[in-house]
Amino acid sequence: MENNRISLVFGGGGFIGSNISKLLSSNSVWHKVIGRKECDLTKKTEVLKLLKLFKGYDLDIVFTSSIVRKKEDSERSQISNISMIKNLTEIIGGLSIRSFIFLSSIDVYHQGEEEFKETSPTSTTSPYAVSKLESEKILNELLEDKLTILRMPGVYGPNDNSNSVVGHLTRTILNNETVKVTNNGCQTRDYLYVDDISRAVLALINKPCDGIFNLSTRESIKLLEIIDIIGNNLKIKPSIKEIESDMEINFIRISNEKFLNNFSEFKFTSIDSGIRNYIDALN
């Protein structure tokens, strides 16, 4: 890799960012991890001070920083998420940007769609979704053909601290606690193994490709089946209890065709394999 080329991983101290950093290191990709200790992105003066260090470099920027929905989904978190992007875009215009990879979410899609495609209608049903869509818009206005947007479902994997749905279910079953489900667990989901994101980012650094791409297994699997897969791998029969909910049942299916058309050799991790890897890591 060229001596003046470097990847900046914003949010590199978090679950997804640290996984990306680990893979870049193992593939000898020169990069800098930028967490909150290195730079508070909500403060423009800190962003300016940081980016001055990288003038003269060709930059691949990987942006994973975000107040995630599970932690806080409020107007305050929405404003913070958008301000991080605004502060960055107001400063990077004078830098040499080779590519910019922004991690977004399938939460931006209108939930009534039969299958989420990159051309599917979007909907701002939560502050988190608003922050992602607005960030996408701000970045696109500045970067255009240098911007890659990755829209993803829930992510799980080793070191997620049981904060993912898969992690929470695994911990619940492992502790012999009762798993509570609504709608008989018939709602379908597609969860993404964290290593798949890292491999996708590496592929995009090696071969930049602008546009919006979904990352998904394209497996639409019932929540009840996911619970069974976890139980089978733990060799524990889960205790399941149906609870009432006024939430409408929804079925999620996500197309990954566009990404695979550009990276035909890429293989996504199936939910079976991902859960097995996850539990093996716990052991």
Phi and psi in degrees as GROMACS dihedral restraints (atoms count N, CA, C in turn):
[ dihedral_restraints ]
;  ai    aj    ak    al  type     phi  dphi    fc
    3     4     5     6     1   -57.1    20    10
    4     5     6     7     1   145.6    20    10
    6     7     8     9     1   -64.4    20    10
    7     8     9    10     1   -27.9    20    10
    9    10    11    12     1   -97.8    20    10
   10    11    12    13     1    14.2    20    10
   12    13    14    15     1  -109.3    20    10
   13    14    15    16     1   130.3    20    10
   15    16    17    18     1  -143.9    20    10
   16    17    18    19     1   147.1    20    10
   18    19    20    21     1  -100.6    20    10
   19    20    21    22     1   132.2    20    10
   21    22    23    24     1  -106.3    20    10
   22    23    24    25     1   120.1    20    10
   24    25    26    27     1  -104.4    20    10
   25    26    27    28     1    98.1    20    10
   27    28    29    30     1   -79.1    20    10
   28    29    30    31     1   130.5    20    10
   30    31    32    33     1    83.0    20    10
   31    32    33    34     1    22.6    20    10
   33    34    35    36     1   -68.7    20    10
   34    35    36    37     1   -10.5    20    10
   36    37    38    39     1   -90.3    20    10
   37    38    39    40     1    -7.8    20    10
   39    40    41    42     1   -83.8    20    10
   40    41    42    43     1  -178.2    20    10
   42    43    44    45     1   -57.7    20    10
   43    44    45    46     1   -54.9    20    10
   45    46    47    48     1   -73.2    20    10
   46    47    48    49     1   -45.0    20    10
   48    49    50    51     1   -61.2    20    10
   49    50    51    52     1   -40.4    20    10
   51    52    53    54     1   -68.1    20    10
   52    53    54    55     1   -32.3    20    10
   54    55    56    57     1   -68.1    20    10
   55    56    57    58     1   -40.3    20    10
   57    58    59    60     1   -62.2    20    10
   58    59    60    61     1   -46.5    20    10
   60    61    62    63     1   -58.8    20    10
   61    62    63    64     1   -41.4    20    10
   63    64    65    66     1   -60.8    20    10
   64    65    66    67     1   -43.1    20    10
   66    67    68    69     1   -69.9    20    10
   67    68    69    70     1   -39.5    20    10
   69    70    71    72     1   -61.3    20    10
   70    71    72    73     1   -40.4    20    10
   72    73    74    75     1   -62.7    20    10
   73    74    75    76     1   -44.3    20    10
   75    76    77    78     1   -68.9    20    10
   76    77    78    79     1   -17.3    20    10
   78    79    80    81     1  -106.9    20    10
   79    80    81    82     1    16.8    20    10
   81    82    83    84     1    56.6    20    10
   82    83    84    85     1    37.3    20    10
   84    85    86    87     1   -91.1    20    10
   85    86    87    88     1   118.2    20    10
   87    88    89    90     1   -67.7    20    10
   88    89    90    91     1   121.7    20    10
   90    91    92    93     1  -150.7    20    10
   91    92    93    94     1   163.9    20    10
   93    94    95    96     1  -125.4    20    10
   94    95    96    97     1   126.8    20    10
   96    97    98    99     1   -86.3    20    10
   97    98    99   100     1   127.3    20    10
   99   100   101   102     1  -122.5    20    10
  100   101   102   103     1   105.7    20    10
  102   103   104   105     1  -106.3    20    10
  103   104   105   106     1  -172.3    20    10
  105   106   107   108     1   -63.4    20    10
  106   107   108   109     1   -31.4    20    10
  108   109   110   111     1   -65.9    20    10
  109   110   111   112     1   -35.5    20    10
  111   112   113   114     1   -77.5    20    10
  112   113   114   115     1   -33.6    20    10
  114   115   116   117     1  -164.7    20    10
  115   116   117   118     1   124.8    20    10
  117   118   119   120     1   -87.1    20    10
  118   119   120   121     1   105.7    20    10
  120   121   122   123     1   -67.5    20    10
  121   122   123   124     1   -15.2    20    10
  123   124   125   126     1   -79.7    20    10
  124   125   126   127     1    -5.5    20    10
  126   127   128   129     1  -113.2    20    10
  127   128   129   130     1   111.7    20    10
  129   130   131   132     1   -60.7    20    10
  130   131   132   133     1   -35.3    20    10
  132   133   134   135     1   -63.7    20    10
  133   134   135   136     1   -37.0    20    10
  135   136   137   138     1   -70.1    20    10
  136   137   138   139     1   -38.1    20    10
  138   139   140   141     1   -63.5    20    10
  139   140   141   142     1   -44.0    20    10
  141   142   143   144     1   -61.2    20    10
  142   143   144   145     1   -45.6    20    10
  144   145   146   147     1   -61.3    20    10
  145   146   147   148     1   -41.0    20    10
  147   148   149   150     1   -66.6    20    10
  148   149   150   151     1   -50.4    20    10
  150   151   152   153     1   -71.1    20    10
  151   152   153   154     1   -19.5    20    10
  153   154   155   156     1   -59.6    20    10
  154   155   156   157     1   -27.9    20    10
  156   157   158   159     1   -69.2    20    10
  157   158   159   160     1   -16.9    20    10
  159   160   161   162     1  -114.6    20    10
  160   161   162   163     1    18.6    20    10
  162   163   164   165     1   -67.7    20    10
  163   164   165   166     1   136.4    20    10
  165   166   167   168     1    94.4    20    10
  166   167   168   169     1    -7.6    20    10
  168   169   170   171     1   -99.5    20    10
  169   170   171   172     1   151.5    20    10
  171   172   173   174     1   -89.2    20    10
  172   173   174   175     1   119.3    20    10
  174   175   176   177     1  -106.9    20    10
  175   176   177   178     1   132.9    20    10
  177   178   179   180     1  -106.8    20    10
  178   179   180   181     1   114.4    20    10
  180   181   182   183     1  -103.3    20    10
  181   182   183   184     1   127.7    20    10
  183   184   185   186     1  -114.2    20    10
  184   185   186   187     1   116.8    20    10
  186   187   188   189     1  -110.5    20    10
  187   188   189   190     1   106.4    20    10
  189   190   191   192     1  -112.3    20    10
  190   191   192   193     1    -5.2    20    10
  192   193   194   195     1   -63.8    20    10
  193   194   195   196     1   132.9    20    10
  195   196   197   198     1  -175.2    20    10
  196   197   198   199     1   146.4    20    10
  198   199   200   201     1   -84.0    20    10
  199   200   201   202     1   108.6    20    10
  201   202   203   204     1   -74.4    20    10
  202   203   204   205     1   157.7    20    10
  204   205   206   207     1   -58.8    20    10
  205   206   207   208     1   -38.2    20    10
  207   208   209   210     1   -64.7    20    10
  208   209   210   211     1   -34.2    20    10
  210   211   212   213     1   -76.7    20    10
  211   212   213   214     1   -45.8    20    10
  213   214   215   216     1  -163.1    20    10
  214   215   216   217     1   128.6    20    10
  216   217   218   219     1  -126.6    20    10
  217   218   219   220     1    81.1    20    10
  219   220   221   222     1  -139.5    20    10
  220   221   222   223     1   171.6    20    10
  222   223   224   225     1   -63.0    20    10
  223   224   225   226     1   -34.4    20    10
  225   226   227   228     1   -63.5    20    10
  226   227   228   229     1   -45.9    20    10
  228   229   230   231     1   -68.2    20    10
  229   230   231   232     1   -34.6    20    10
  231   232   233   234     1   -59.9    20    10
  232   233   234   235     1   -47.1    20    10
  234   235   236   237     1   -62.9    20    10
  235   236   237   238     1   -41.5    20    10
  237   238   239   240     1   -64.4    20    10
  238   239   240   241     1   -44.5    20    10
  240   241   242   243     1   -62.1    20    10
  241   242   243   244     1   -42.5    20    10
  243   244   245   246     1   -70.1    20    10
  244   245   246   247     1   -37.9    20    10
  246   247   248   249     1   -64.5    20    10
  247   248   249   250     1   -33.6    20    10
  249   250   251   252     1   -60.6    20    10
  250   251   252   253     1   -42.9    20    10
  252   253   254   255     1   -70.9    20    10
  253   254   255   256     1   -41.8    20    10
  255   256   257   258     1   -60.9    20    10
  256   257   258   259     1   -45.4    20    10
  258   259   260   261     1   -61.3    20    10
  259   260   261   262     1   -40.4    20    10
  261   262   263   264     1   -67.9    20    10
  262   263   264   265     1   -46.3    20    10
  264   265   266   267     1   -69.6    20    10
  265   266   267   268     1   -27.0    20    10
  267   268   269   270     1   -71.7    20    10
  268   269   270   271     1   -12.5    20    10
  270   271   272   273     1  -114.8    20    10
  271   272   273   274     1   -33.2    20    10
  273   274   275   276     1   -74.4    20    10
  274   275   276   277     1    -7.6    20    10
  276   277   278   279     1   -57.8    20    10
  277   278   279   280     1   -28.2    20    10
  279   280   281   282     1   -90.8    20    10
  280   281   282   283     1     4.0    20    10
  282   283   284   285     1  -103.2    20    10
  283   284   285   286     1   164.3    20    10
  285   286   287   288     1   -89.5    20    10
  286   287   288   289     1    99.1    20    10
  288   289   290   291     1   -97.3    20    10
  289   290   291   292     1   117.0    20    10
  291   292   293   294     1   -83.3    20    10
  292   293   294   295     1   -43.7    20    10
  294   295   296   297     1  -157.3    20    10
  295   296   297   298     1   154.8    20    10
  297   298   299   300     1  -134.9    20    10
  298   299   300   301     1   117.8    20    10
  300   301   302   303     1  -108.7    20    10
  301   302   303   304     1   116.0    20    10
  303   304   305   306     1  -110.5    20    10
  304   305   306   307     1   124.7    20    10
  306   307   308   309     1   -87.2    20    10
  307   308   309   310     1   113.3    20    10
  309   310   311   312     1  -111.8    20    10
  310   311   312   313     1  -157.6    20    10
  312   313   314   315     1  -146.5    20    10
  313   314   315   316     1   151.6    20    10
  315   316   317   318     1   -72.1    20    10
  316   317   318   319     1    -7.0    20    10
  318   319   320   321     1   -60.8    20    10
  319   320   321   322     1   -18.3    20    10
  321   322   323   324     1   -75.5    20    10
  322   323   324   325     1   -14.8    20    10
  324   325   326   327     1   -81.0    20    10
  325   326   327   328     1   150.9    20    10
  327   328   329   330     1   -67.6    20    10
  328   329   330   331     1   123.8    20    10
  330   331   332   333     1   -71.3    20    10
  331   332   333   334     1    -8.7    20    10
  333   334   335   336     1   -85.4    20    10
  334   335   336   337     1    -0.5    20    10
  336   337   338   339     1   -72.1    20    10
  337   338   339   340     1   143.6    20    10
  339   340   341   342     1   -66.9    20    10
  340   341   342   343     1   -38.7    20    10
  342   343   344   345     1  -146.1    20    10
  343   344   345   346     1   133.3    20    10
  345   346   347   348     1   -79.0    20    10
  346   347   348   349     1   117.3    20    10
  348   349   350   351     1  -117.7    20    10
  349   350   351   352     1   162.6    20    10
  351   352   353   354     1   -61.1    20    10
  352   353   354   355     1   -21.3    20    10
  354   355   356   357     1   -95.5    20    10
  355   356   357   358     1     1.0    20    10
  357   358   359   360     1   -65.7    20    10
  358   359   360   361     1   152.8    20    10
  360   361   362   363     1   -60.6    20    10
  361   362   363   364     1   145.8    20    10
  363   364   365   366     1  -103.1    20    10
  364   365   366   367     1   162.7    20    10
  366   367   368   369     1  -151.3    20    10
  367   368   369   370     1   138.0    20    10
  369   370   371   372     1  -104.5    20    10
  370   371   372   373     1    77.2    20    10
  372   373   374   375     1   -91.8    20    10
  373   374   375   376     1    -3.9    20    10
  375   376   377   378     1  -150.6    20    10
  376   377   378   379     1   156.6    20    10
  378   379   380   381     1   -55.6    20    10
  379   380   381   382     1   -36.9    20    10
  381   382   383   384     1   -63.3    20    10
  382   383   384   385     1   -45.1    20    10
  384   385   386   387     1   -63.0    20    10
  385   386   387   388     1   -40.1    20    10
  387   388   389   390     1   -59.3    20    10
  388   389   390   391     1   -44.5    20    10
  390   391   392   393     1   -63.9    20    10
  391   392   393   394     1   -38.7    20    10
  393   394   395   396     1   -69.4    20    10
  394   395   396   397     1   -46.1    20    10
  396   397   398   399     1   -64.6    20    10
  397   398   399   400     1   -42.5    20    10
  399   400   401   402     1   -65.5    20    10
  400   401   402   403     1   -39.6    20    10
  402   403   404   405     1   -63.7    20    10
  403   404   405   406     1   -42.3    20    10
  405   406   407   408     1   -58.0    20    10
  406   407   408   409     1   -44.3    20    10
  408   409   410   411     1   -64.2    20    10
  409   410   411   412     1   -45.8    20    10
  411   412   413   414     1   -61.4    20    10
  412   413   414   415     1   -45.6    20    10
  414   415   416   417     1   -65.1    20    10
  415   416   417   418     1   -41.2    20    10
  417   418   419   420     1   -64.9    20    10
  418   419   420   421     1   -35.9    20    10
  420   421   422   423     1   -64.7    20    10
  421   422   423   424     1   -30.1    20    10
  423   424   425   426     1   -92.3    20    10
  424   425   426   427     1   -42.2    20    10
  426   427   428   429     1  -101.0    20    10
  427   428   429   430     1   -31.1    20    10
  429   430   431   432     1    48.5    20    10
  430   431   432   433     1  -106.3    20    10
  432   433   434   435     1   -76.3    20    10
  433   434   435   436     1     3.5    20    10
  435   436   437   438     1  -104.9    20    10
  436   437   438   439     1     2.7    20    10
  438   439   440   441     1  -104.3    20    10
  439   440   441   442     1   129.5    20    10
  441   442   443   444     1  -116.8    20    10
  442   443   444   445     1   125.1    20    10
  444   445   446   447     1  -109.6    20    10
  445   446   447   448     1   123.9    20    10
  447   448   449   450     1  -108.6    20    10
  448   449   450   451     1   112.9    20    10
  450   451   452   453     1   -96.6    20    10
  451   452   453   454     1   126.2    20    10
  453   454   455   456     1  -132.8    20    10
  454   455   456   457     1   153.5    20    10
  456   457   458   459     1   -83.5    20    10
  457   458   459   460     1  -165.0    20    10
  459   460   461   462     1   -59.8    20    10
  460   461   462   463     1   141.9    20    10
  462   463   464   465     1  -113.9    20    10
  463   464   465   466     1   140.9    20    10
  465   466   467   468     1  -138.0    20    10
  466   467   468   469     1   164.6    20    10
  468   469   470   471     1   156.4    20    10
  469   470   471   472     1   174.5    20    10
  471   472   473   474     1   -53.3    20    10
  472   473   474   475     1   141.0    20    10
  474   475   476   477     1    73.6    20    10
  475   476   477   478     1    19.3    20    10
  477   478   479   480     1   -84.6    20    10
  478   479   480   481     1     1.0    20    10
  480   481   482   483     1    56.3    20    10
  481   482   483   484     1    31.1    20    10
  483   484   485   486     1    61.7    20    10
  484   485   486   487     1    20.8    20    10
  486   487   488   489     1   -83.4    20    10
  487   488   489   490     1   -16.4    20    10
  489   490   491   492     1   -80.8    20    10
  490   491   492   493     1   165.6    20    10
  492   493   494   495     1   -61.7    20    10
  493   494   495   496     1   -45.2    20    10
  495   496   497   498     1   -62.6    20    10
  496   497   498   499     1   -42.3    20    10
  498   499   500   501     1   -64.4    20    10
  499   500   501   502     1   -42.9    20    10
  501   502   503   504     1   -63.5    20    10
  502   503   504   505     1   -44.0    20    10
  504   505   506   507     1   -64.0    20    10
  505   506   507   508     1   -40.9    20    10
  507   508   509   510     1   -62.1    20    10
  508   509   510   511     1   -46.0    20    10
  510   511   512   513     1   -63.6    20    10
  511   512   513   514     1   -40.7    20    10
  513   514   515   516     1   -62.4    20    10
  514   515   516   517     1   -45.8    20    10
  516   517   518   519     1   -69.3    20    10
  517   518   519   520     1   -40.6    20    10
  519   520   521   522     1   -62.3    20    10
  520   521   522   523     1   -32.3    20    10
  522   523   524   525     1   -88.2    20    10
  523   524   525   526     1     9.1    20    10
  525   526   527   528     1    56.5    20    10
  526   527   528   529     1    34.7    20    10
  528   529   530   531     1   -94.7    20    10
  529   530   531   532     1   162.7    20    10
  531   532   533   534     1   -80.9    20    10
  532   533   534   535     1   130.4    20    10
  534   535   536   537     1   -86.0    20    10
  535   536   537   538     1   123.7    20    10
  537   538   539   540     1   -98.6    20    10
  538   539   540   541     1   128.4    20    10
  540   541   542   543     1  -128.5    20    10
  541   542   543   544     1   157.2    20    10
  543   544   545   546     1  -114.5    20    10
  544   545   546   547     1   158.9    20    10
  546   547   548   549     1    53.6    20    10
  547   548   549   550     1    34.7    20    10
  549   550   551   552     1    58.0    20    10
  550   551   552   553     1    20.5    20    10
  552   553   554   555     1    68.4    20    10
  553   554   555   556     1    23.1    20    10
  555   556   557   558     1   -86.7    20    10
  556   557   558   559     1   -11.0    20    10
  558   559   560   561     1   -63.2    20    10
  559   560   561   562     1   140.3    20    10
  561   562   563   564     1  -100.9    20    10
  562   563   564   565     1   146.6    20    10
  564   565   566   567     1  -139.4    20    10
  565   566   567   568     1   162.6    20    10
  567   568   569   570     1  -137.9    20    10
  568   569   570   571     1   104.8    20    10
  570   571   572   573     1  -102.1    20    10
  571   572   573   574     1   148.7    20    10
  573   574   575   576     1  -109.6    20    10
  574   575   576   577     1   129.3    20    10
  576   577   578   579     1   -74.6    20    10
  577   578   579   580     1   133.6    20    10
  579   580   581   582     1   -58.7    20    10
  580   581   582   583     1   -34.1    20    10
  582   583   584   585     1   -61.7    20    10
  583   584   585   586     1   -28.4    20    10
  585   586   587   588     1   -65.5    20    10
  586   587   588   589     1   -36.1    20    10
  588   589   590   591     1   -65.1    20    10
  589   590   591   592     1   -46.0    20    10
  591   592   593   594     1   -61.3    20    10
  592   593   594   595     1   -42.6    20    10
  594   595   596   597     1   -67.7    20    10
  595   596   597   598     1   -35.5    20    10
  597   598   599   600     1   -66.1    20    10
  598   599   600   601     1   -42.2    20    10
  600   601   602   603     1   -62.9    20    10
  601   602   603   604     1   -44.1    20    10
  603   604   605   606     1   -60.3    20    10
  604   605   606   607     1   -43.3    20    10
  606   607   608   609     1   -61.3    20    10
  607   608   609   610     1   -38.5    20    10
  609   610   611   612     1   -75.3    20    10
  610   611   612   613     1   -29.5    20    10
  612   613   614   615     1   -69.0    20    10
  613   614   615   616     1   -40.1    20    10
  615   616   617   618     1   -72.1    20    10
  616   617   618   619     1   -32.4    20    10
  618   619   620   621     1  -140.7    20    10
  619   620   621   622     1    84.0    20    10
  621   622   623   624     1   -55.3    20    10
  622   623   624   625     1   141.2    20    10
  624   625   626   627     1  -147.4    20    10
  625   626   627   628     1   111.0    20    10
  627   628   629   630     1   -80.2    20    10
  628   629   630   631     1   158.5    20    10
  630   631   632   633     1   122.0    20    10
  631   632   633   634     1  -177.2    20    10
  633   634   635   636     1   -99.1    20    10
  634   635   636   637     1   132.2    20    10
  636   637   638   639     1  -134.9    20    10
  637   638   639   640     1   134.6    20    10
  639   640   641   642     1   -82.6    20    10
  640   641   642   643     1   139.2    20    10
  642   643   644   645     1  -110.5    20    10
  643   644   645   646     1   122.0    20    10
  645   646   647   648     1  -165.8    20    10
  646   647   648   649     1   163.4    20    10
  648   649   650   651     1   -82.2    20    10
  649   650   651   652     1   -18.3    20    10
  651   652   653   654     1    67.5    20    10
  652   653   654   655     1    13.2    20    10
  654   655   656   657     1   -88.5    20    10
  655   656   657   658     1   124.7    20    10
  657   658   659   660     1  -107.4    20    10
  658   659   660   661     1   103.6    20    10
  660   661   662   663     1  -124.3    20    10
  661   662   663   664     1   139.1    20    10
  663   664   665   666     1   -64.4    20    10
  664   665   666   667     1   145.2    20    10
  666   667   668   669     1   -58.4    20    10
  667   668   669   670     1   -36.9    20    10
  669   670   671   672     1   -62.8    20    10
  670   671   672   673     1   -35.3    20    10
  672   673   674   675     1   -69.0    20    10
  673   674   675   676     1   -37.6    20    10
  675   676   677   678     1   -62.5    20    10
  676   677   678   679     1   -41.7    20    10
  678   679   680   681     1   -61.3    20    10
  679   680   681   682     1   -41.1    20    10
  681   682   683   684     1   -64.6    20    10
  682   683   684   685     1   -41.1    20    10
  684   685   686   687     1   -62.1    20    10
  685   686   687   688     1   -43.3    20    10
  687   688   689   690     1   -63.5    20    10
  688   689   690   691     1   -46.3    20    10
  690   691   692   693     1   -60.2    20    10
  691   692   693   694     1   -42.2    20    10
  693   694   695   696     1   -64.0    20    10
  694   695   696   697     1   -39.5    20    10
  696   697   698   699     1   -71.4    20    10
  697   698   699   700     1   -30.3    20    10
  699   700   701   702     1   -86.2    20    10
  700   701   702   703     1   -10.5    20    10
  702   703   704   705     1    59.6    20    10
  703   704   705   706     1    40.8    20    10
  705   706   707   708     1  -130.5    20    10
  706   707   708   709     1   133.0    20    10
  708   709   710   711     1   -83.7    20    10
  709   710   711   712     1   115.0    20    10
  711   712   713   714     1   -68.4    20    10
  712   713   714   715     1   143.1    20    10
  714   715   716   717     1   -91.1    20    10
  715   716   717   718     1   121.8    20    10
  717   718   719   720     1  -120.8    20    10
  718   719   720   721     1   136.6    20    10
  720   721   722   723     1  -129.5    20    10
  721   722   723   724     1   130.3    20    10
  723   724   725   726     1   -80.9    20    10
  724   725   726   727     1   131.1    20    10
  726   727   728   729     1  -122.7    20    10
  727   728   729   730     1   154.2    20    10
  729   730   731   732     1   -77.8    20    10
  730   731   732   733     1   147.7    20    10
  732   733   734   735     1  -153.7    20    10
  733   734   735   736     1   142.6    20    10
  735   736   737   738     1   -93.1    20    10
  736   737   738   739     1     6.1    20    10
  738   739   740   741     1   -76.9    20    10
  739   740   741   742     1   138.3    20    10
  741   742   743   744     1   -71.5    20    10
  742   743   744   745     1   136.1    20    10
  744   745   746   747     1   -68.0    20    10
  745   746   747   748     1   135.5    20    10
  747   748   749   750     1  -131.5    20    10
  748   749   750   751     1   152.4    20    10
  750   751   752   753     1  -120.1    20    10
  751   752   753   754     1   123.8    20    10
  753   754   755   756     1  -109.3    20    10
  754   755   756   757     1   125.0    20    10
  756   757   758   759     1  -135.1    20    10
  757   758   759   760     1   132.0    20    10
  759   760   761   762     1  -125.2    20    10
  760   761   762   763     1   123.5    20    10
  762   763   764   765     1   -76.1    20    10
  763   764   765   766     1   135.3    20    10
  765   766   767   768     1  -116.1    20    10
  766   767   768   769     1    14.5    20    10
  768   769   770   771     1   -61.2    20    10
  769   770   771   772     1   -41.4    20    10
  771   772   773   774     1   -63.7    20    10
  772   773   774   775     1   -43.6    20    10
  774   775   776   777     1   -63.8    20    10
  775   776   777   778     1   -44.3    20    10
  777   778   779   780     1   -69.2    20    10
  778   779   780   781     1   -25.4    20    10
  780   781   782   783     1   -66.4    20    10
  781   782   783   784     1   -29.5    20    10
  783   784   785   786     1   -92.4    20    10
  784   785   786   787     1   -24.4    20    10
  786   787   788   789     1  -132.7    20    10
  787   788   789   790     1    75.6    20    10
  789   790   791   792     1   -65.8    20    10
  790   791   792   793     1   -23.0    20    10
  792   793   794   795     1   -89.4    20    10
  793   794   795   796     1    -2.9    20    10
  795   796   797   798     1   -73.1    20    10
  796   797   798   799     1   136.2    20    10
  798   799   800   801     1  -121.5    20    10
  799   800   801   802     1   122.8    20    10
  801   802   803   804     1   -81.3    20    10
  802   803   804   805     1   149.7    20    10
  804   805   806   807     1   -80.8    20    10
  805   806   807   808     1   123.3    20    10
  807   808   809   810     1   -65.3    20    10
  808   809   810   811     1   158.4    20    10
  810   811   812   813     1   -62.5    20    10
  811   812   813   814     1   -35.1    20    10
  813   814   815   816     1   -61.9    20    10
  814   815   816   817     1   -49.9    20    10
  816   817   818   819     1   -67.4    20    10
  817   818   819   820     1   -39.6    20    10
  819   820   821   822     1   -63.7    20    10
  820   821   822   823     1   -43.7    20    10
  822   823   824   825     1   -66.1    20    10
  823   824   825   826     1   -39.2    20    10
  825   826   827   828     1   -62.0    20    10
  826   827   828   829     1   -45.1    20    10
  828   829   830   831     1   -62.2    20    10
  829   830   831   832     1   -40.4    20    10
  831   832   833   834     1   -61.8    20    10
  832   833   834   835     1   -46.8    20    10
  834   835   836   837     1   -70.8    20    10
  835   836   837   838     1   -36.0    20    10
  837   838   839   840     1   -60.4    20    10
  838   839   840   841     1   -39.1    20    10
  840   841   842   843     1   -67.2    20    10
  841   842   843   844     1   -34.5    20    10
  843   844   845   846     1   -65.5    20    10
  844   845   846   847     1   -32.6    20    10
